[in-house]
Amino acid sequence: PVTAGSIVVPYGHVIGNEKWRGSEIAQRLQGKVRLIFEDGLGLVDFHLSNRTCILLISEADLVAGDEFKRRLVRFRNASSLRGIVIVEKTQISDQYYSGVQKLVVLELGMVLLPVANPGEASQLIIQLVSFCVREQSRERGTNPFLGKQRARLAEPAVLQAVQHIPGVGKTKALLLLQQFGSIHRLCNASINELEQVVGRTVAQQIYTF
């Protein structure tokens, strides 16, 4: 189960489920949003922010039976995230749409957005990313103390994210965060700067990653 805050989405990025790598949706998103693929997102297809995610129901899912319904119910029961359901409504899947609408909107209380094809789905994801970015910017700008508080709350998650870099364990991750202060600055660090903290071999791995 995915809960709010368990996945850290870098500002302005989208984290996609590994199963969508190479798909038409992913290809259309490339270049329009900063897309990162992760394994183990479970029920979620795309994370747009730390709190908002997308569950995608394709035409094939609708025709195949009730597995997608079980997935939605499991997500709703286990997650504190704001889930948006995008469903592919085509001539073939149209007959199932009213049933999906009843389940998603009336029974689960989630947002349902119909699209005609993967192209429309990717366009919608791009629009939703812009909305999430604006929402995050507003939240940051409202309260002068919120930035500091968020930085503190995010530390365990940020630490975890840095440990995903090959060759970086907990100790090196702590050293890097102490030195650079944020993932953004770490991403923009030169090999020489990294080398002073973790040595040549790991610095090269981090820079490549």
Phi, psi and omega in degrees: 000141181255128178244159180302133178092346181280337175247127179259117181259115178303146184308125177078008179255169171232133174257120182255147175294136183309329183296342181268358179300131179085354181285167180297320180299312181299318181298322180287334179282328182303132179090336178265323175228162177273106189254127177240138178259139179228143173272155173079027174279352175068241188282341187272141178266315180219133173260122181265331177204181181296341184244343187243134179219167181239135170247122187257128177245112183276169175305316180299320179300316182296317183288330186289341180132211190262005183301321181296327179295316179299320180297315180296318180294318178298317179299311184298321182286331189255349191242146175256010179280159173275107184264129175249127182260121175255124183239137181276106182258104182240181177301323182286318186269355184304323182297336181267350191298315183299325177295319178295316180302314181299314181295307188292310188277308186281315186274319185261346178066035181252166179276134180239127180234115180277143174227158183271336185196172180302328179298316178294322180299315181294322178298318180294319178299318179299317179295319181293325177298315178301318180297315181297320179297315179298319180297316179295320180297316179300315181297321180294324185279342186287314189240116184297338181270347187294322180303312181296316181298316181297319181301318180294316182294328185279347188307310180301321181291320179295317179302317180297318181297318181295327180291348177284348179287131180306133177085358182251115174263193184296318183297311181295323179299316179297316179300315182296318181290326176295321183286313189259340173083332180205162178295324181301313181290326178296318179298329183264004182286147178278166178301319180300316179297318180293320183301324180295337182264317189236002181089164190298311187298308182292324178303317179296318179297316181296314183298317179296317182296000000 
